[in-house]
Protein backbone atom coordinates (compact mmCIF):
# COMPACT_ATOMS: atom_id res chain seq x y z
CA UNK A 1 0.00 0.00 0.00
CA UNK A 2 2.81 2.35 0.92
CA UNK A 3 4.58 1.79 -2.42
CA UNK A 4 1.42 2.46 -4.45
CA UNK A 5 0.74 5.52 -2.32
CA UNK A 6 4.22 6.91 -3.01
CA UNK A 7 3.85 6.21 -6.74
CA UNK A 8 0.51 8.04 -6.81
CA UNK A 9 2.01 11.05 -5.02
CA UNK A 10 4.96 11.14 -7.43
CA UNK A 11 2.59 10.91 -10.40
CA UNK A 12 0.49 13.82 -9.13
CA UNK A 13 3.58 15.91 -8.42
CA UNK A 14 4.90 15.21 -11.91
CA UNK A 15 1.61 16.26 -13.49
CA UNK A 16 1.49 19.40 -11.36
CA UNK A 17 5.11 20.27 -12.12
CA UNK A 18 4.58 19.67 -15.84
CA UNK A 19 1.46 21.85 -15.85
CA UNK A 20 3.33 24.69 -14.18
CA UNK A 21 6.16 24.45 -16.71
CA UNK A 22 3.64 24.37 -19.57
CA UNK A 23 1.76 27.44 -18.32
CA UNK A 24 4.99 29.36 -17.86
CA UNK A 25 6.36 28.35 -21.29
CA UNK A 26 3.24 27.96 -23.40
CA UNK A 27 4.13 31.06 -25.40
CA UNK A 28 6.82 28.92 -27.01
CA UNK A 29 4.06 26.92 -28.75
CA UNK A 30 2.68 29.92 -30.64
CA UNK A 31 3.25 29.69 -34.39
CA UNK A 32 4.31 33.22 -35.23
CA UNK A 33 4.73 32.58 -38.96
CA UNK A 34 3.32 29.68 -40.99
CA UNK A 35 5.98 28.50 -43.45
CA UNK A 36 4.62 27.93 -46.96
CA UNK A 37 6.88 26.77 -49.78
CA UNK A 38 5.90 25.93 -53.35
CA UNK A 39 7.46 25.15 -56.72
CA UNK A 40 5.39 27.95 -58.26
CA UNK A 41 4.42 31.56 -57.53
CA UNK A 42 1.34 31.98 -55.36
CA UNK A 43 -0.56 34.60 -53.39
CA UNK A 44 0.06 33.80 -49.72
CA UNK A 45 -2.87 35.89 -48.44
CA UNK A 46 -5.24 34.17 -50.88
CA UNK A 47 -3.97 30.75 -49.82
CA UNK A 48 -4.27 31.47 -46.10
CA UNK A 49 -7.82 32.72 -46.63
CA UNK A 50 -8.74 29.63 -48.64
CA UNK A 51 -7.28 27.25 -46.06
CA UNK A 52 -8.84 29.25 -43.23
CA UNK A 53 -5.75 29.62 -41.04
CA UNK A 54 -3.62 32.49 -39.81
CA UNK A 55 -0.40 33.14 -37.91
CA UNK A 56 -0.35 33.52 -34.14
CA UNK A 57 -2.24 30.43 -32.93
CA UNK A 58 -0.97 27.64 -30.70
CA UNK A 59 0.40 24.78 -32.77
CA UNK A 60 -2.22 22.30 -31.49
CA UNK A 61 -4.99 24.57 -32.76
CA UNK A 62 -4.07 23.80 -36.37
CA UNK A 63 -5.95 20.78 -37.70
CA UNK A 64 -3.69 19.05 -40.24
CA UNK A 65 -6.52 16.90 -41.63
CA UNK A 66 -8.77 19.92 -42.15
CA UNK A 67 -5.96 21.78 -43.93
CA UNK A 68 -5.36 18.74 -46.15
CA UNK A 69 -9.07 18.56 -47.06
CA UNK A 70 -9.00 22.17 -48.27
CA UNK A 71 -5.76 21.67 -50.23
CA UNK A 72 -7.35 18.66 -51.97
CA UNK A 73 -9.93 21.02 -53.48
CA UNK A 74 -7.43 23.54 -54.88
CA UNK A 75 -7.33 22.84 -58.63
CA UNK A 76 -3.81 24.24 -59.08
CA UNK A 77 -2.25 22.02 -56.37
CA UNK A 78 -1.14 18.54 -57.45
CA UNK A 79 0.36 17.39 -54.14
CA UNK A 80 1.18 18.81 -50.71
CA UNK A 81 2.71 18.11 -47.30
CA UNK A 82 1.47 19.54 -44.00
CA UNK A 83 3.94 19.13 -41.13
CA UNK A 84 3.84 20.20 -37.49
CA UNK A 85 7.30 20.67 -36.02
CA UNK A 86 7.03 21.24 -32.30
CA UNK A 87 7.17 23.45 -30.46
CA UNK A 88 6.16 26.23 -32.87
CA UNK A 89 6.57 25.46 -36.57
CA UNK A 90 3.84 24.68 -39.10
CA UNK A 91 5.16 23.91 -42.58
CA UNK A 92 3.04 23.58 -45.74
CA UNK A 93 4.69 22.43 -48.96
CA UNK A 94 2.82 22.78 -52.25
CA UNK A 95 3.52 21.19 -55.63
CA UNK A 96 1.96 22.55 -58.80
CA UNK A 97 -0.04 20.52 -61.30
CA UNK A 98 2.04 19.70 -64.35
CA UNK A 99 0.39 19.76 -67.79
CA UNK A 100 0.02 16.34 -69.40
CA UNK A 101 -1.91 17.65 -72.40
CA UNK A 102 -3.83 20.64 -73.70
CA UNK A 103 -7.60 20.40 -73.95
CA UNK A 104 -10.02 22.52 -75.96
CA UNK A 105 -12.98 24.09 -74.19
CA UNK A 106 -15.94 26.18 -75.31
CA UNK A 107 -15.21 28.56 -78.20
CA UNK A 108 -11.77 27.00 -78.62
CA UNK A 109 -10.44 28.19 -75.26
CA UNK A 110 -7.37 26.14 -74.37
CA UNK A 111 -6.90 24.62 -70.92
CA UNK A 112 -4.46 22.06 -69.56
CA UNK A 113 -5.07 18.68 -67.99
CA UNK A 114 -2.84 16.81 -65.55
CA UNK A 115 -2.21 13.11 -64.86
CA UNK A 116 -5.20 12.96 -62.51
CA UNK A 117 -7.59 14.33 -65.15
CA UNK A 118 -7.96 17.75 -63.50
CA UNK A 119 -8.44 20.70 -65.88
CA UNK A 120 -6.60 23.91 -65.06
CA UNK A 121 -4.94 27.01 -66.52
CA UNK A 122 -1.18 27.31 -66.84
CA UNK A 123 1.11 30.01 -68.23
CA UNK A 124 4.18 27.84 -68.80
CA UNK A 125 4.63 24.45 -70.42
CA UNK A 126 7.78 22.50 -71.23
CA UNK A 127 8.06 20.38 -74.34
CA UNK A 128 5.35 19.35 -76.77
CA UNK A 129 2.10 17.91 -75.46
CA UNK A 130 -0.94 16.69 -77.45
CA UNK A 131 -4.17 18.60 -77.87
CA UNK A 132 -7.31 16.75 -76.75
CA UNK A 133 -10.61 17.61 -78.45
CA UNK A 134 -13.75 16.15 -76.88
CA UNK A 135 -17.17 16.02 -78.49
CA UNK A 136 -18.72 18.17 -75.74
CA UNK A 137 -16.37 21.12 -75.07
CA UNK A 138 -19.07 22.92 -73.04
CA UNK A 139 -18.21 20.60 -70.15
CA UNK A 140 -14.57 21.68 -70.14
CA UNK A 141 -13.85 24.28 -67.46
CA UNK A 142 -11.21 25.02 -64.87
CA UNK A 143 -11.29 22.74 -61.83
CA UNK A 144 -13.33 19.96 -63.47
CA UNK A 145 -11.99 16.41 -63.24
CA UNK A 146 -12.49 14.02 -66.13
CA UNK A 147 -13.73 10.61 -65.07
CA UNK A 148 -14.99 7.38 -66.58
CA UNK A 149 -13.58 6.47 -69.98
CA UNK A 150 -12.12 9.95 -70.41
CA UNK A 151 -10.26 9.51 -67.13
CA UNK A 152 -8.98 6.11 -68.32
CA UNK A 153 -7.72 7.75 -71.51
CA UNK A 154 -5.78 10.33 -69.48
CA UNK A 155 -4.20 7.55 -67.41
CA UNK A 156 -3.02 5.75 -70.55
CA UNK A 157 -1.54 8.98 -71.89
CA UNK A 158 0.28 9.46 -68.59
CA UNK A 159 1.73 5.92 -68.79
CA UNK A 160 2.80 6.54 -72.39
CA UNK A 161 4.50 9.76 -71.33
CA UNK A 162 6.39 7.92 -68.59
CA UNK A 163 7.45 4.89 -70.67
CA UNK A 164 7.86 6.35 -74.16
CA UNK A 165 8.25 10.10 -73.85
CA UNK A 166 9.63 10.53 -77.38
CA UNK A 167 6.54 8.85 -78.83
CA UNK A 168 4.27 10.87 -76.57
CA UNK A 169 5.71 14.12 -77.88
CA UNK A 170 4.97 13.01 -81.45
CA UNK A 171 1.20 12.97 -80.82
CA UNK A 172 -0.14 16.27 -82.12
CA UNK A 173 -3.85 15.81 -81.50
CA UNK A 174 -6.45 13.31 -80.31
CA UNK A 175 -10.04 14.07 -81.24
CA UNK A 176 -12.46 12.00 -79.14
CA UNK A 177 -16.07 11.32 -80.06
CA UNK A 178 -18.66 8.95 -78.65
CA UNK A 179 -20.08 6.16 -80.79
CA UNK A 180 -22.93 4.39 -78.97
CA UNK A 181 -21.35 3.43 -75.64
CA UNK A 182 -17.78 3.49 -76.88
CA UNK A 183 -15.25 6.21 -77.59
CA UNK A 184 -13.54 6.69 -80.92
CA UNK A 185 -10.08 8.30 -81.07
CA UNK A 186 -8.84 10.13 -84.16
CA UNK A 187 -5.10 10.50 -83.73
CA UNK A 188 -2.75 12.83 -85.62
CA UNK A 189 1.01 12.55 -85.27
CA UNK A 190 3.51 15.36 -85.83
CA UNK A 191 5.90 13.31 -87.95
CA UNK A 192 3.40 12.01 -90.52
CA UNK A 193 0.47 13.34 -92.51
CA UNK A 194 -2.12 10.72 -91.55
CA UNK A 195 -5.09 10.39 -89.23
CA UNK A 196 -5.49 7.04 -87.47
CA UNK A 197 -8.91 6.15 -86.06
CA UNK A 198 -8.64 3.92 -83.02
CA UNK A 199 -11.89 2.29 -81.95
CA UNK A 200 -13.06 0.98 -78.58
CA UNK A 201 -9.75 1.12 -76.73
CA UNK A 202 -6.85 3.50 -76.24
CA UNK A 203 -3.80 2.13 -74.44
CA UNK A 204 -0.02 2.37 -74.51
CA UNK A 205 0.11 -0.75 -76.69
CA UNK A 206 -2.47 0.44 -79.24
CA UNK A 207 -0.81 3.85 -79.46
CA UNK A 208 2.50 2.16 -80.27
CA UNK A 209 0.76 0.17 -82.99
CA UNK A 210 -0.92 3.23 -84.47
CA UNK A 211 2.44 4.95 -84.87
CA UNK A 212 3.92 1.95 -86.69
CA UNK A 213 0.90 1.64 -88.97
CA UNK A 214 0.72 5.36 -89.65
CA UNK A 215 4.39 5.42 -90.68
CA UNK A 216 3.75 2.62 -93.16
CA UNK A 217 0.62 4.30 -94.49
CA UNK A 218 2.42 7.59 -94.86
CA UNK A 219 4.87 5.94 -97.23
CA UNK A 220 2.45 3.70 -99.15
CA UNK A 221 -1.04 5.21 -99.03
CA UNK A 222 -2.75 8.55 -99.50
CA UNK A 223 -5.90 8.41 -97.38
CA UNK A 224 -7.26 7.78 -93.91
CA UNK A 225 -6.69 4.42 -92.21
CA UNK A 226 -8.79 2.97 -89.42
CA UNK A 227 -7.37 0.75 -86.69
CA UNK A 228 -10.16 -1.42 -85.26
CA UNK A 229 -10.11 -3.79 -82.33
CA UNK A 230 -11.70 -7.25 -82.43
CA UNK A 231 -11.41 -9.21 -79.21
CA UNK A 232 -7.67 -9.42 -78.50
CA UNK A 233 -6.49 -8.61 -82.01
CA UNK A 234 -6.46 -5.65 -84.39
CA UNK A 235 -6.99 -5.18 -88.08
CA UNK A 236 -6.64 -2.21 -90.38
CA UNK A 237 -9.57 -1.10 -92.48
CA UNK A 238 -8.53 0.05 -95.97
CA UNK A 239 -12.03 -0.06 -97.50
CA UNK A 240 -12.29 3.69 -97.77
CA UNK A 241 -8.96 4.08 -99.52
CA UNK A 242 -8.89 5.04 -103.18
Secondary structure as GFF3:
##gff-version 3
##sequence-region A 1 242
A	DSSP	alpha_helix	2	25	.	.	.	ID=ss1
A	DSSP	three_ten_helix	26	29	.	.	.	ID=ss2
A	DSSP	beta_strand	35	38	.	.	.	ID=ss3
A	DSSP	alpha_helix	44	51	.	.	.	ID=ss4
A	DSSP	three_ten_helix	59	61	.	.	.	ID=ss5
A	DSSP	alpha_helix	64	72	.	.	.	ID=ss6
A	DSSP	beta_strand	77	85	.	.	.	ID=ss7
A	DSSP	beta_strand	89	96	.	.	.	ID=ss8
A	DSSP	beta_strand	101	104	.	.	.	ID=ss9
A	DSSP	three_ten_helix	106	108	.	.	.	ID=ss10
A	DSSP	beta_strand	110	113	.	.	.	ID=ss11
A	DSSP	beta_strand	119	120	.	.	.	ID=ss12
A	DSSP	beta_strand	131	133	.	.	.	ID=ss13
A	DSSP	three_ten_helix	137	139	.	.	.	ID=ss14
A	DSSP	alpha_helix	148	163	.	.	.	ID=ss15
A	DSSP	alpha_helix	165	168	.	.	.	ID=ss16
A	DSSP	beta_strand	171	179	.	.	.	ID=ss17
A	DSSP	beta_strand	182	189	.	.	.	ID=ss18
A	DSSP	beta_strand	195	199	.	.	.	ID=ss19
A	DSSP	alpha_helix	204	220	.	.	.	ID=ss20
A	DSSP	beta_strand	225	230	.	.	.	ID=ss21
A	DSSP	beta_strand	233	237	.	.	.	ID=ss22
###
